[in-house]
Amino acid sequence: MIELRSDTFTLPSPAMIRAMSEAELGDDVYGEDPTVRALEERSAELLGKRAACLMPSGTMANLASIMVHAPRGSKMLVGAESDIYIYEAAGATVCGAVMYEPVPHQADGTLALADLERGFPDDPTDEQFALPSLICLENTQNRCGGVALPQSYLREVREFATARDVPVHLDGARLFNAATALGVKAAEIAQYADSVQFCLSKGLSAPIGSMVAGDEEFVRRVRRVRKMLGGGMRQAGVIAAAGLMALDNIGRLHEDHAHARRLAEGLAGVDGIDIDPGAVQTNIVMFRVTDTRFTWQTFVEAVGRHGLALAELGHGRLRAVTHSGVRAQDVDEAVAIIRRVLTNGENA
């Protein structure tokens, strides 16, 4: 099966598995796992932050960050197409009593400052209104096609938030994809946010885990929330060892981006596919099936029978994600399968 549903399907390399089996271990809840400490220090350094904390998942990492930043009964401004708003089970409301206020996304993945401004009441002393306590951004922006937010925009949001005394949290699940696409270090992106989370288990190809980074007091409070949510792990160095190896291989992400462009350019030549290859910036390719013989569901089923796994990601669009388990020949075969199915119809 050519697996293009998500980069969460990446598998650890033999070297990564060997590092996990040989990791020096301790009890991380006591702060005594040396491999976890090494990963946290390395992550903080890469992001230009003072401290970092290993989390079981990106969802918990975002949730813990929100619960530290946002008081109960306040609201956070978050993108209407963001993973935090759509795919994280309303955790901030359920666990933190924090209200979501969705802000429309622009095509380039940004939230217009004018739309963010509308989230702030004209009279903050009016007790009828929940007050904004946090702005959440996502970089890369998944449902906008894996786009990297411009540095100039991040600077504008930082200035906007500072003027209103509101922190910024960056959901950087694919932060290093954004850095690769922009040709900058991750710290240059992270500098505009008070806190950042990134996933080890997507394009970085580790099997488990995400990191949260910020200042020392923020991370201390995140650790308390992590414990409350059940995320305190014991000999977590087995996870951290894979994470350290993942951070040693960030440079390979450009291969995933090249494969995504190759896929998009191939699909652009297939009748019945609507795609803009120029919109592909990282490892995510979004497209539509315009052949009226298919719904997106029947198309996914048809290509699946030929060994290609795709998924829908909102508004009837299909998403293909390249990663370390996808080679150039897999990309070419994926295009061939799609062309064959659209040529032969549902009976292909």
Number of C-alpha atoms within 10 A of each C-alpha: 11 17 22 24 19 19 24 19 19 20 18 21 17 9 11 22 19 13 20 23 14 12 21 16 19 17 16 19 15 10 11 15 21 19 25 28 18 14 24 22 17 16 24 21 16 16 25 19 22 16 21 29 23 29 27 21 20 25 21 23 28 29 24 27 29 24 20 17 22 23 17 16 15 17 24 26 25 24 26 17 21 24 20 23 19 12 11 15 12 17 20 24 16 10 13 19 17 24 21 19 18 19 20 17 19 12 12 15 25 23 24 14 14 8 14 21 14 11 18 17 14 9 9 12 9 10 8 9 14 19 20 26 24 22 25 22 26 28 26 28 27 21 21 21 24 25 25 26 22 15 13 9 15 21 15 13 21 19 13 16 20 12 9 12 12 18 20 26 24 26 28 27 29 26 27 27 28 27 23 20 19 17 9 13 16 20 17 13 25 24 17 21 23 19 27 30 31 27 28 30 26 23 28 30 27 28 20 20 22 25 26 32 32 26 15 13 10 19 21 15 15 26 22 14 20 21 13 11 13 10 18 19 17 16 19 25 30 22 26 29 25 31 31 23 22 21 18 11 11 16 13 14 22 15 18 24 23 17 25 26 23 17 26 24 17 17 24 16 13 17 14 19 17 17 19 14 19 9 18 22 22 30 30 31 29 23 21 17 20 14 16 8 12 16 14 19 12 12 21 18 16 22 21 16 14 16 14 21 19 22 19 17 17 10 8 14 16 20 21 25 27 30 28 19 18 19 15 16 10 19 21 15 16 26 21 15 20 22 20 15 17 24 14 9 14 14 7 13
